[in-house]
Amino acid sequence: MDRRAFLATTALATALPALPARAKAVDTYNGSDLPMPAPRDGLDPRPIPEEPGRLLLDRGWRFHLGDVPMPEIKGHQATYENAKAGAAHGAAAMTFDDSDWREVTLPHDWAIESAVDPQANVSQGYRRRGIGWYRRTIRLDPALKGKFLEIDFGAIATNATIWINGTIVDRNWSGFNGIHVDLTPYARFGDELNTIAIRVDAEPMEGWWYEGAGIYRHVWLAVREPVHIVTDGVHCDPRRAADGSWSVPVTVTLNNIATAARKVRVNASLADPARTFIAAAVAEIEVDPLQPIEASLSLSPTDPKPWSPDSPTLYPLIVRILDGETVLDERRINIGFRWLDFDSRTGFHLNGQPLKIKGTCNHQDHAGVGTAIPDSLWDWRVRRLKALGSNAIRVSHNAPPTELLDACDRHGLLVMNENRQFNPSPDYMAQLEWLVRRDRNRPSVFMWSVFNEEPMQGSPQGYEMVRRMAATVKALDDSRPVTAAMNDGMFTPSNVSQAVDVVGFNYQIPQYDKYHAAFPDKPLTSSEDTSAFSTRGEWATDKTRNIMTSYDDEGAPWGATHNAAWKAIAERPFVAGGFVWTGFDYHGEPTPFEWPSTSSFFGIMDICGFPKLAFHQHRAQWIDDTPVLALQPHWNWSGKEGQPIRVVALTNAERVTLLLNGEKVGEAVVDRLKQPEFQVPYAPGKLEAIGYRGGREVSRAVIETVGAPVKLRLTPDRRVMAGDGEDAQPITVDAVDSRGRHVPLANLPASFTIEGGEIIGLGNGNPNDHDPEKGSARRLFNGLAQVIVRVAAGRGKLVLRATAPGLKPATLTVDRIAAAPRAQVANTRPEMLLSFWARAPFTTTRPDPNAKIGSDDRYATARGRSGRLEGPSEAGRWNGYQMNFTPPASVRRRGGVLTFTELAGSAEIWLDGKKIAEKRDPAPAPLDVALPAGQGERSLVVLVEAEPGKASGFGKMVVVREKVDQ
């Protein structure tokens, strides 16, 4: 399957052929049939690739949990060399032995792999974070010499030091921003590998929630021509004029790493959603060496369709750099045409129409995978929020992954894009600038938030800090308002509300009217509200067991219930909208409890994305155009026959009638700001609700008394997956009775096996469960569990099997269709580079292989190097090289291969005082020598005799490789 892509010549690429449809995913739990919107792009939820020549660098990493202390440096020679570029020691050294380290695929969160520990930090979900190391070698084709090479890290949690080929190239102090490393000056080509080493210190905490640990977003290798577009170097956010016409100003930042200036042509082309070109512009510019320069163009499309949450129409824009007809670089960006306005009296308007913001706040983790969320799972989470009736998300409280923003652009979810650190110092201002540059073309992004609940918000110092941060944002993007999430200080003489465009309030219901009366010209939104507690599937609070009822009864002291928080927003036109804390539960911050609770209780959905009562409640309040009706709780109350059960009908109908076993037991006029409740004496059977509008039935919901569980059931989001080795999806696990009905009270262990893929995470939504989230077993919690699977590459089947004691097993088969994987940097064979040698001067006689070569005096000892020939010399044709080295652990155990990629001259190879190989032909040629197993340090001597008048030695790399099994 080819990826959707543009060919920016005179026409666009044809669309893909029709793909097998996804299975209709339906929530049959908690008494409702809830359609799950399918991804807008069919099978593959990933976006159009934004940049050709960009390769994933996710596979083949080696990982070590724990620090690797740097060796103590002693002696003048070692101290001298330590001060030089490329001379890193310990695990940062090119020659370090990582053969026993575990191989991992990114994204990777090592914290979620660990067991919970009651002595660890409660806010981090009682998971230790610590320190870890990653290493990767890459081989660069000699054809890439002269090109610009960059390694882009999506994010590393938390503090990272990055070495390339033994030289520190970056230090990063946040776990949420991207890191761009210019590989070009350090790059080696051909047989000489490039070593990337990263020390990650995840002990520092930037937040009070679970932050994960490690390289938890994608890593890319960008390969560009000498004249190229810099990373995040295209600004193309549309603008609407007062007369309603549109323009797309395009600013392109170019760089040139060549040694001479170059004239190029910048071409910008805009296509409509059908991929027909509708506008184009060209500019010519001369780019001097190492001097970034901007080219400016403007496009004038006619009457484009607007982007909105209900109709997220995207227009692909292509920017190309051309030299004659040769394309040097290209970017492909989806833009959207929309205009927005915050009015201090009437709230938020999108495309000239009032729109109440119905948002949720969310952290960036999920059950089973922590912060290492696959792209397709981001898409799934956005679709869950859309199914909720939400039209906005606040990323809390940090820069989001691009995969989340891709899904928000695609499905139509407005984004309050939030900065992490409240700090205008250079390091943190650079992070803010990076965020704005990266995301300012997104139609989904409609506000920039510069902080959350800072103690200095009501002070002159806080005002000055925000004034500077807001100015930095405006200098890069003047089309969106700046806000800040305040929870205090808004009435002090000098405070941050005076430095932002839209004031954001966190949990300030009593201040809405007061602030609006005092500052009637200041737009106002709730940036965070509610903070209500609930445990999915539980219907009575028991604080001795860390359980909170799912009924909307338990609001935090600083917050409110779901009904109360939304009522305060819905009844005030001047409040633009709100963002519920939270859409999903998340690891860490288990308020109002501590141990044994390890994840939050705030979510409208649990940490797996399974709905709580609040999910149906918000659907009833937020969705207008589709009938909504759900009944809560379940109807299995054995032992409570005749006792009243509190029943809630969550509906947007005008009137609802309740029937028990066909007999009417209640009726109510619906107040959507306070859902109708009934006290129904329990009797086994069927409880049914019917919703009416205008006297006509528009909806119906049923809950039944079900029997004991007899079988497991596996329900996928999709019946078809892309066989590219990346596609992932959550599988719902539940138990059913003899009639195939969901059993809401099933709490039983289940085990899983898989073929054609792998299980990458497990969850069940229980905030008090301490079982591992990795592995092959998970208990159902109140009827549900989740298995997150990732497909193997290639066409075939993914088969997941589930078993539980005493129940019939379940088998799920998902088709893996042929799909071209995204381009990946090839894995390299593990090898140890033997770079620097002590070298004996040329002599006329054969050197003694057992004599020590050189001394500790660096001025008295000649130095040989792999990849450099010596001579010819009038002093003679014999030359000697000596090195002491400790082979990699796998080679020490099993033996290996000593490879001279190119050895010039005839030669003898001596190991530990014994000759192990000989090369008789003096012509330059490769040589492989079996390296026997053995522990400890080895002494290697190579005696070389040059051909008369020719250079000799190691023309290319000398490496130690693992033995390849035949």
Phi, psi and omega in degrees: 000123178279145176290148172296132181201163177262149166243098189279069174246251177257351180213166180262161179297147176289154181291159177293152171296160181301139181253158176303137183290150173287152173295145174292118181267128185227135171278112177255020184255155178059028170076029179215148170258108186247106178299140179255113182302136177280155176304142184293335185264021177079227188296312190261114183282357183281155185279173169302134180298134187275344187208110172298154181080015179249119185249137174293139176238054186262336188258156173084012178280144173253137189232139176231122176274124184112159181281155173241098186301141176291137180294148177291133182266123181230152177089148184295317182298313181295322180293318178299311183292329180299332183279359186258154175298143178082007187251029181300148181253177174059218184290350176273349184285149179297328185268006184295143181273105177249019187295337179266000178286153180285138176274132181230156174251134178276156356295149186219128176238105184284340182294322183290343178282343186272160176283152175289147186226117184298345178269354180277179186289128182297319183294332178270018177073025179059032176245132177290145180248294171074211185234144177215160179237144172234144175221147178206138171250145177226146178254129181251128179297138177304337179295345180274355178302135181092347177274162175274129183236131182220138173255124183247116176263124179298317176182151177225125181258115009235296177267134186229138169243128187241127175248140169240121179049045174081007180240132176294126181247344178194150168231129183236139190246019177219148179269009188236349181258158175283158180231126180246116183250120176284107181280340192308312184293338186257355192291141173241151191232160177075229184286343183276113183284158173255131183252125174252125177233135184225122172262123182246120177255105181261012177290318178298142180245132175259344183225182180243034179220176178292123184249353181072184182204133175110192180275088192261003171237174183295156170238139183233149168250117178262129179242115185230161176290165181306317172266121189209168173274131181289160178301133184057033186265011177243126174245118187215047181276122185297155178231140180250130179276169181298332180274004178092355178282159184241148169223155175237092175291130183241119175246127184238124177263122182246156174223162182219115180264000178287177183264355180232150177295156183215132175270131181224168177247132178256123184240125175243128182230134181246135177244156175274177182300337176276000176070041170253131181295135182235347179200150179206157177207152182225143174220147175250144184207149176255129184249115178282157180299130174056028178233092180305143183215151181255139171249138183241134178223169176214136178249149183231079178287154181256121172049057178289152177284138184284151172271137177204167176301328179278336182216079185281074184281126183246139178245116180286133177241134180243128173246127180233145171253125185234142169243102191066237177259003181273125177277119180270323182202162186203143170230145178234117188230131173274122178244166179223145180261110177205151175232148187225156182207135172254121180252133185291346181249329185244003173088213187267140177231133176239126181055038177081001182243140177295139180217114176286128180286118179245083192245168173228150171266144181209141169275178190249049175222164182215157178306138172084326184245353181062231180270353181274069188271124176298153182306314184291337176284328172300316178301316180298318181295320177295320178295327175297318179293322176295320177298332177292340187096006180285147175239006184205155176223139170254119179281120194239118354234071189193166178300133182276164171290151180296331181295326175293315180294323175303315181293322179293319175301317188287318186263344178091072177223116178295147185234122163274108186269121193244136175281150182274303191262129175274089188193116179270015177291162189305315182300315186277333173293326176297323177294320178295316178298318178302315182300313183292317179300318184292322194248004188285351176268356187284124174295333181289331184283119183236354174209148170252127177251127187265347175195173176224118169050057180270136181302335183271009187297332182259023185240160174301325179296316178299319178301313181295323178296312181293324178303320180287319179293319179296322178295322177296317178298313184295328179295332180262334182205108181260013186261348183237147179285154173259136178228175175209143184269102184261142172233012181187166168077008186285351180250004178288158184302324178231116182209169189291340180298337180282352183247005181239164180277320180234129180274127176257130179249132171255114173058047183237043180307316180295344184263352183306303184292320181297314183292318180297322178292322182283326184227071187294344181262007182257119177298146187223136172222157168277117178271343176198131182210175175082272188053059175260149184257141172196153175244122184304132175080003177254141190234012174209131179289133175221092185289343175289339178249012181056049179236135177239138182299149176280343173299151185280066184246338195249090173264145178296154180305325180273348187247219183199169172288168178300315182297313184294319181294316181289324178301318181296329179278313185298328184275357183240103180301331183284346174272116189298332182158200183204166178231110183290136170265104001224171174288313179243145164298163183211158177295146178085175178044061184278035177310136012268013185248174167236214180308137012269009179286135183238356177219172192282168178241006189278339196294144166294327171241159176282186187290345174269348186091011174282140187285142166261179177305322182300332178299309180291328178298313180289326175300318180295328182271333188258339184259126182251325192270352180232134179300137180233132174202125175219148176250139176225145003271216174282183181230047175237093184231052180305135182094351180244026179304132179084346179275146182289134175248131179284116182244133179243131174256114182263108190207154171254014175287172178273331183212147181225139177243141183243130179239137173242116182051041176088350181258136180291127181236002178179156177206145182206147167281135188273126166254109187293344176272353174208101190294146183293139178237154181223148169257109187246118176301128186288132169216135180301151179139223186236125175254126188230137176243142178233127179258143183232144168228129181059030180080001183249137178295131180235346183202157180209139178222146184225137165233146186229157169283122184251165181273189179291152179293137177235344186206149171274157178224141178241123183237117180273163167286326184221145175268355181228135177229154178282124182279061183249005181079359181242323188304136182221157176203156175274138176249128178276133178247126172215172178249144181235158178272190185294343178258012177078019182264143180301135179256105189286345183258008182289121175230089188216156182282146176224146178236154189225146169230156185217145172231145179077018179179195179217152174272121182252355178186156181222148177200169175212000177084003180271113183290352181250012182269130182252008179293153181300145177264003170242154178125215186221020181214144179201140176280143167289140176241119183045048171095352189221150168211171183221137174240126177259123185243150174235137186281153167282163178284146176106165180280146179156216182233145164255124184239119177248130178241141180232136178229154175210144181304128176080359180244155173291138180288168177234145177230131178241131176242126179241134179286131169259109180269157180299130181211131179291124177295153171297146183300129181240148170292130185295145174291152176247151175291139177300131179206157179247123182275127175259096192266303192253129185235148164282136186234133176278146177297159176298140178222166178274346181243155180297127179292158175282119182294341182263000178275143178291134179263125175077191182214184179282353179276113185295336179281337183266349184252125174288150182242127174257158182216137173300135180093006180224124176276156180242151176082196002291163185227141176287345182285348181146177183251352180271139181218145180233141177236141180220141178209140169256133182210156174250114184297161174303154185303319181294326178287323178298325182280317191245354188085167183203204182228130172265116186247119169263108185296325173207113181247117182260124183107162171283153190206156170240138179244123183242131179237122178053041176084003180237138178284126183246350180196161179214142176242115185271325182280123183284348182296143179303130183197157175287158178212126174253131182235128177295131180251112184291154177298156179166143182269161173084188182283142179245148177252123183241128178234134177235118176260128186235132173246119184280155168291149180306127176076010182238155176286161180217172177118207186263095182292334177224199189289150169244123185223156171252125183241157173293153176290133178268122179290136179278000000 
